[in-house]
Amino acid sequence: MIFCFFSPKDFPKLKNDAFLRACHGQETNHVPVWCMRQAGRYLPEFREFRAGKDFFETCRSPAACCELTLQVPLRRFPFDAAIIFSDILVIPQAMGMDVQMVAGKGPTFPEPLKEPEDLLLLQPKVDVNKELGYVFKAITLTRHKLDGKVPLIGFTGAPWTLMAYMIEGGGSTTHSKAKRWLYRHPEASHKLLKMLTDVIVVYLLGQVAAGAQALQVFESHAGCLGPVEFQEFSLPYLRDIARKVKDQLKESGQDVPMIVFAKDGHYGLEDLSQSHYEVVGLDWTIDPRSARERTGGKVSLQGNMDPCALYAPKERISEIVKKMLEGFGTRGYIANLGHGLYPDMDPENVGAFVEAVHTHSRHLNLK
Ligand SMILES: O=C(O)CCc1c2[nH]c(c1CC(=O)O)Cc1[nH]c(c(CC(=O)O)c1CCC(=O)O)Cc1[nH]c(c(CC(=O)O)c1CCC(=O)O)Cc1[nH]c(c(CCC(=O)O)c1CC(=O)O)C2
């Protein structure tokens, strides 16, 4: 098999370190940019490659993940980082749950968790290397194939977001089944969140050992929690993950920046900026200047153009980007959208977004 020839050693030298420098708040010539879901259905070559293949089968093929990850940064746009092609729902699968990607419906769990007793159905001790080794192989292969062009980001879902999927059994507008657990079964909720945290820590460390150069934690369902529930059921686990991953990495002398993205969690911005992450990712509901003020220069920021702004004409995209850059400033900043790209977006406008970030930030840096 193709990946057998690649080891997580002797990786090609990194040529563009703007993203990593920005994560650490260091100066860069231009503001680095990447997009959540940059390898995705908005690209005709992605749709062609994925046609007729099962989504999770694709995720389990290191060669396919490598191809999908590289299609974008290498061949289309001058993105400053690549993110490994995978999904947050590989963790519930590794814990023993069946998850299917149903066309037109999205992720579906045929047997979601219903009551606390169902926790007994989950694997009590997950062998992460065995269950998720395919992600590690994909990362190693992709890092080699990237040839040092840009850094490779690994990622995971955060405990609360994964818990919500495992109980809802799929997407939801209210998340009322999962929130019912928080109010009715707080102990079982903490038990599940702790189980997820333990797997996530080993999973992220495995991604770094395999070659990931930065890590993003997606708390995509922060928005359905209020500040009180966020403090109890999300934030402690986000902190735990960063602390444990960093402690382990420090022991082996490694420094890998971590990004926390709590979508719609603006009420938690101050806390998130003091949670051991180098970067806080923002959705588009936060004003750049107020995000800077509220995080007090403690972290780098990432985001946050409304993905729907990509429906605007290119000149308008350029204006929006310029304002966004002026608001955030060019230091300690990584440009991105406030959430992932939608399937009906025009790749040309994504190109215009990337170009606008590079051009305007170079000008602003000269001022
Ligand atoms: O309901 C939703 O909004 C998404 C649910 C959904 C997930 N995987 C999914 C789907 C179906 C779909 O996108 O249509 C299924 C999924 N995951 C992915 C794709 C590719 C695409 O969007 O076109 C797809 C579409 C399926 C297909 O190609 O057939 C890949 C994926 N998942 C993910 C990422 C990481 C990233 O966003 O950059 C990435 C991209 C990595 C890359 O660019 O290489 C992470 C992910 N998956 C998922 C979530 C939770 C989202 C939420 O619930 O708000 C999240 C985190 C997030 O986006 O906030 C779950």
The ligand as an SDF file (V2000), in Angstrom:
LIG
                    3D

 60 64  0  0  0  0  0  0  0  0999 V2000
  -25.0520   19.7270    9.5150 O   0  0  0  0  0  0  0  0  0  0  0  0
  -23.9870   20.2940    9.2820 C   0  0  0  0  0  0  0  0  0  0  0  0
  -23.8230   21.5160    9.1880 O   0  0  0  0  0  0  0  0  0  0  0  0
  -22.7490   19.4740    9.0260 C   0  0  0  0  0  0  0  0  0  0  0  0
  -22.9410   18.0520    9.4200 C   0  0  0  0  0  0  0  0  0  0  0  0
  -21.8220   17.2180    8.8160 C   0  0  0  0  0  0  0  0  0  0  0  0
  -20.6410   16.8120    9.5060 C   0  0  0  0  0  0  0  0  0  0  0  0
  -19.8820   16.1130    8.6400 N   0  0  0  0  0  0  0  0  0  0  0  0
  -20.5020   16.0680    7.4180 C   0  0  0  0  0  0  0  0  0  0  0  0
  -21.7390   16.7270    7.5150 C   0  0  0  0  0  0  0  0  0  0  0  0
  -22.7560   16.8640    6.3960 C   0  0  0  0  0  0  0  0  0  0  0  0
  -22.5940   18.1270    5.5910 C   0  0  0  0  0  0  0  0  0  0  0  0
  -21.6200   18.8720    5.7450 O   0  0  0  0  0  0  0  0  0  0  0  0
  -23.4840   18.3460    4.7500 O   0  0  0  0  0  0  0  0  0  0  0  0
  -19.9520   15.3880    6.2150 C   0  0  0  0  0  0  0  0  0  0  0  0
  -18.7800   16.0580    5.5970 C   0  0  0  0  0  0  0  0  0  0  0  0
  -17.5850   16.2720    6.2380 N   0  0  0  0  0  0  0  0  0  0  0  0
  -16.7260   16.8770    5.3610 C   0  0  0  0  0  0  0  0  0  0  0  0
  -17.4010   17.0360    4.1090 C   0  0  0  0  0  0  0  0  0  0  0  0
  -16.8160   17.6910    2.8830 C   0  0  0  0  0  0  0  0  0  0  0  0
  -17.5840   18.9440    2.5520 C   0  0  0  0  0  0  0  0  0  0  0  0
  -17.9210   19.7150    3.4720 O   0  0  0  0  0  0  0  0  0  0  0  0
  -17.8960   19.1460    1.3820 O   0  0  0  0  0  0  0  0  0  0  0  0
  -18.6790   16.5240    4.2530 C   0  0  0  0  0  0  0  0  0  0  0  0
  -19.7850   16.4280    3.2110 C   0  0  0  0  0  0  0  0  0  0  0  0
  -20.0570   15.0300    2.7970 C   0  0  0  0  0  0  0  0  0  0  0  0
  -19.6550   14.6220    1.3980 C   0  0  0  0  0  0  0  0  0  0  0  0
  -18.6360   15.0400    0.8300 O   0  0  0  0  0  0  0  0  0  0  0  0
  -20.3780   13.7860    0.8710 O   0  0  0  0  0  0  0  0  0  0  0  0
  -15.3150   17.2090    5.6600 C   0  0  0  0  0  0  0  0  0  0  0  0
  -15.0420   17.9270    6.9080 C   0  0  0  0  0  0  0  0  0  0  0  0
  -15.6810   17.7920    8.1210 N   0  0  0  0  0  0  0  0  0  0  0  0
  -15.1370   18.6710    9.0080 C   0  0  0  0  0  0  0  0  0  0  0  0
  -14.0420   19.3150    8.3750 C   0  0  0  0  0  0  0  0  0  0  0  0
  -13.1020   20.2810    9.0340 C   0  0  0  0  0  0  0  0  0  0  0  0
  -13.3780   21.6890    8.5690 C   0  0  0  0  0  0  0  0  0  0  0  0
  -14.5090   22.1670    8.7630 O   0  0  0  0  0  0  0  0  0  0  0  0
  -12.4560   22.2900    7.9950 O   0  0  0  0  0  0  0  0  0  0  0  0
  -13.9990   18.8630    7.0620 C   0  0  0  0  0  0  0  0  0  0  0  0
  -13.1260   19.3500    5.9230 C   0  0  0  0  0  0  0  0  0  0  0  0
  -11.7010   19.0150    5.9540 C   0  0  0  0  0  0  0  0  0  0  0  0
  -10.9570   19.5600    4.7310 C   0  0  0  0  0  0  0  0  0  0  0  0
  -11.2480   20.6560    4.2270 O   0  0  0  0  0  0  0  0  0  0  0  0
  -10.0550   18.8460    4.3430 O   0  0  0  0  0  0  0  0  0  0  0  0
  -15.5330   18.9190   10.4100 C   0  0  0  0  0  0  0  0  0  0  0  0
  -16.9620   18.7880   10.7740 C   0  0  0  0  0  0  0  0  0  0  0  0
  -17.8250   17.7770   10.4340 N   0  0  0  0  0  0  0  0  0  0  0  0
  -19.0640   17.9700   11.0210 C   0  0  0  0  0  0  0  0  0  0  0  0
  -18.9650   19.1240   11.8260 C   0  0  0  0  0  0  0  0  0  0  0  0
  -20.0890   19.6780   12.7140 C   0  0  0  0  0  0  0  0  0  0  0  0
  -20.8050   20.7780   12.0300 C   0  0  0  0  0  0  0  0  0  0  0  0
  -22.0930   21.1640   12.7310 C   0  0  0  0  0  0  0  0  0  0  0  0
  -22.8160   20.2930   13.1880 O   0  0  0  0  0  0  0  0  0  0  0  0
  -22.3540   22.3810   12.7920 O   0  0  0  0  0  0  0  0  0  0  0  0
  -17.6670   19.6200   11.6740 C   0  0  0  0  0  0  0  0  0  0  0  0
  -17.0720   20.8530   12.3340 C   0  0  0  0  0  0  0  0  0  0  0  0
  -17.6400   22.1290   11.7410 C   0  0  0  0  0  0  0  0  0  0  0  0
  -17.7760   22.2280   10.5000 O   0  0  0  0  0  0  0  0  0  0  0  0
  -17.9650   23.0200   12.5410 O   0  0  0  0  0  0  0  0  0  0  0  0
  -20.2390   17.0700   10.9130 C   0  0  0  0  0  0  0  0  0  0  0  0
  1  2  2  0
  2  3  1  0
  2  4  1  0
  4  5  1  0
  5  6  1  0
  6  7  2  0
  6 10  1  0
  7  8  1  0
  7 60  1  0
  8  9  1  0
  9 10  2  0
  9 15  1  0
 10 11  1  0
 11 12  1  0
 12 13  2  0
 12 14  1  0
 15 16  1  0
 16 17  1  0
 16 24  2  0
 17 18  1  0
 18 19  2  0
 18 30  1  0
 19 20  1  0
 19 24  1  0
 20 21  1  0
 21 22  2  0
 21 23  1  0
 24 25  1  0
 25 26  1  0
 26 27  1  0
 27 28  2  0
 27 29  1  0
 30 31  1  0
 31 32  1  0
 31 39  2  0
 32 33  1  0
 33 34  2  0
 33 45  1  0
 34 35  1  0
 34 39  1  0
 35 36  1  0
 36 37  2  0
 36 38  1  0
 39 40  1  0
 40 41  1  0
 41 42  1  0
 42 43  2  0
 42 44  1  0
 45 46  1  0
 46 47  1  0
 46 55  2  0
 47 48  1  0
 48 49  2  0
 48 60  1  0
 49 50  1  0
 49 55  1  0
 50 51  1  0
 51 52  1  0
 52 53  2  0
 52 54  1  0
 55 56  1  0
 56 57  1  0
 57 58  2  0
 57 59  1  0
M  END
$$$$
